[in-house]
Amino acid sequence: MSLKDRRRFLQSMGLAAAVTATGSCQAQTRTGQIASKKAARKFKLGLASYSLRKFKLEEALAMTRRVGLEYIALKSFHLPLESTPEEIRKAIATIKKTGIELYGGGVIYMKDEKAVHQAFEYARMAGMKIIIGVPMPDVLGLVEKKVKEYDIMVAIHNHGPTDKIYPTPGSAYKKIKHLDRRIGLCNDIGHTQRAGVDPSESALKYADRLIDVHIKDVSKAAKEGRTVEIGRGVIDIPKFIRTLTKINYAGIVSFEYEKDATDPLAGLAESVGYVKGVIAAS
């Protein structure tokens, strides 16, 4: 190799090394950005077991694992409110074997004092941190006493335009804003949208009381709206995810897939995949 050729070879090698170093730095920067985004997001994804209401507990847990979710809030279909302590212990043991964390129960309706006592005792025995519930306004005083006694949070669930008591998170907020801060909201964004309220704006406005989230999508921003696979409806899911990050929401975002009750797995998996994709891209 001549001296001239040698110089050209060394120069080309130097250029290649520079390009490689630049690519490596860019990759490290992207990795750092992704890690930073993950650190900024405090919320986790879970499942409201109403989504799998036609299946037994063991089947529901297996399906929850299949779609990659690790947190669950049980509806009474999977752990009846009337369960004995022994039945609850058996259910908890079954859940623990799967590696899924039981964080809450609901939706639980509390129409009177007896129902309030039952709900809190049920949650205590099951080790639940949150009751996702619908307490009637006249028992909210007792609910507050129980929250202080048991240190179990209550997230009031809104049910949209057909709900005369809690159609939106705002309607619930008005009734609880002077109560213990462990009494808050479960923003069901599908029902919120059906009531004509932007779920993101609602989450932002009532961020100080947002304890739980039911994430879904709906076909219309109207009473007639029905659950569809997330990403196929009218809710701006990317905006909602950005809002949760902005307000430092640190609770669970639970999928409540109400469509296809007897065959929900495909639609639920699509919804989970869509949301995870949004999170990764945001």
N, C-alpha and C positions, 0 to 999 in steps of 0.2 A: 504494500500500500504506500503510495507516494505521500509526501508531507502534506500536499494540498488535499488529497482524498481523506487523509487522517483528520485534518482540521474540519472538513465538511461532516465527517462521521461524528466527531465529538460534538459539533454544533447541533446536529440533528438529535443526538442523544440528550443533550441539554434541553432542547425544546420539548422533547417527549416527556422528560422528567417534570418540566414546568407544567405541562398540560395535565399530567397525572396528579401532581400536587394540587393544582387548581381544582380538579374534579374531586379529589379527596376532601379538600376544604369545604367545597360546596356540599358534599354528602354529609360531612360532619355538621355543617350549618343546618341542613334540613333535619338531621337527626335531633339536633339541639332544639330546633323549633317545635318538632313534634313532641319531644319530652316536655318542653315548656307549656305547650297546650294541654297536655295530659295533667300536668301539675296544676294548671289553672282550673281544670274541671274537677269539681269536688263531688258531683253526683254520680250515682251508680245506676245500672239498669236492672230491673227486676220484672216480676210478673204478678198481675192480679189474677188469682186462680179462677175467677169467674170466667176467664177466657176458655178454660178447659172444664166447664161445669158438667159436661156429659160423661166425664171420665172419673174413674176411681183415683184415690190419692196417689197410689203407686204409679199409675199410668200418667197422671198429671205431672208428677215429679220427673219421670223419665222424659217426657216431652219438653219440660222446662230445660233440662240438661241438653237435649238435642238442639235446641235453638240458642244455646250458649248463655243462658241466664243463671245467676247464682243467688238471687234473692227472690223471696216469694211472700205475698200476703194472701192468706187463705180465706176463701169464702166458706160459708157454713156447709156447702156441698161436700167439702173435703175434710172439714172438722166441725161437726155440728155444735151449735151453741149449748146444747143439752148434754154434751159429752161428760162422762164421769172423769174424775182425776186419772183413773187407770187408762181409760181410752185416750185421753190427751197425752199421757206419758208414752203410750205405744206409738201414737202418731208422731210425736216429737222424735222418738228413736228412729222411726222410719225415715224421717226427713234428714236427720243428721247423717245417716248412712250414705246419702246421696251427695253430701257436701254442700247442699243448698241451705241458705240461712233463712229461717222464718223470722221476718221482721215485723209483721203486722197481721191484722185480721179485718175483714170487711168486704163489702159494705155491711155494717151492723146497724140496724134500726133501733133507736131507743125512744119508744113512744111514751114510756112512763117510768116511774122510779124503779119498779121491779126489773125492767129491761136494762136500766143503767147499771144496777148492782150486778146483774148477770153478765153484762158485757165486760165489766172490769175484772170480775173474778175469773172469767173465761180467759181473758188476755193475760192475767197474772199467772195462772196455772200453765199457760202455754209459753210463757216467757216472751210475749210480744212487747215491742217497744211502742207500737202505735195502734190505736183503734181508728180505722177509717170508718166513719159513722155518720149517721143522720139522727142527731138528738133533737127532739122537739124543743122549741124555744122555752117552754115552761119547765123543762128539766135541766136547763143549762147551769143553773145554780148548783144542783146536785152533781152534775158532771164536773164542774170546777172543784168541788170538794173532793171528788174521787181522784181527779188528776193530782191534786196535792197529796192525797193519802197514798196513792199507788205509784206516783211518778211515771205514769203512762200517758203519752201524748194522745190527743184526739184531733184527727184531721177531718173536718166536715166536708162531705162530698156533695158537690152540686150536680143536679140532674137535668138541667136545661129548661126549655120553655114550658114543659108540662109540669114542672115542679113548682108548686105554689109557695113553698117555704124557702128553698135554697136553689133557685134556678141558675145563679151565677156565683162565682167566688165573692163578688162584691156584696151580694145580698147576705151571705153568711158573715162576711167581715163586719158588717154593721152590727150584727148581734153579738159578736164575740170580742170586739176591739178593746173593751174595758175588762175583759176576763184574763185569767192567768195565761201567759204567753205560750204555755204548752198546749193550749187549745188553739188550733189553727185551721188551715185549709188543705183539702185534697182537691187540687184543680184538675177536674176531668176536662181536658181540653176539647174533646169532641162535643160534650154538652155545652161548654162555654161558647164554642163557635156556633152551635145550633141556636143559642140564645142571642146571637148577633153581636157577641163580644169577641174582640181579638184576644186569643189566649196569651199571646206574648205581652200585650199591653196590660192584661189582667195580672199576669205573673209579676210584672215590673211594679205595678201599682200596689200590690199587696204582698210584696216580697218578704216583709217582716213577719208574716204569718203563714208562709208557704211551707208546709210540713211534708206533703206527699203530692205526687203527680200521677195521674192516669193518662198515658199517652195513647192516642189513636188518631184516626183520620175519618172524615165524614164526607158524604157525597154533596151536601149542600149546607150553606150557612143559614139554615132555616129549620123550623120544627120538623119538616119532612126528611131532613138529612139522616142518612143511615151510615153505619160503620162500613168502611172499605179498607182495603190494604193501605198501610201508610205509604204515602207518596202518590197515591192515585186520587186523592180527594182534594179538598179546597184549603186545608190548613197549611200555612207556611211553616213547615217543620224546621227548615234551616234557621229561620228567624227565631223560632221558639228555643231551639238548642242554644243559639247565641245569647238569648236573653237569660237562660238559666246560668250560663257561664258568667254573664255580666253581673248578675245579682248574687253570685257565689252560692248558689243553691247547693246544699250538701246532703240532700236526702236521696230517696230512691225515685227513679222514674220508671213506673211500672206499666208494662204493656197490658191494655185491657182490650183484647180482640174479641168483639162481640159477634162477629160474622161467622157463618159456617160452624155452628155449634157442634155438629156431629163429625165434622172433618176439618178442624181448624189449623192443623199443623202447617200446611203449605202457606196459607195466608199469614199466619203468625211469623213463620220463618222469613217470609218476604219483608214483613214489617220491621222485624228486628234487624235484618240485613240493611234495609234502607236507612234506619236511624243510625246504625253503626257507621255506615258510609258517610252520612252527614257529619257525624262527630269527627271522623277521621279527616274530613275535608275542611272543617271549620277552624 
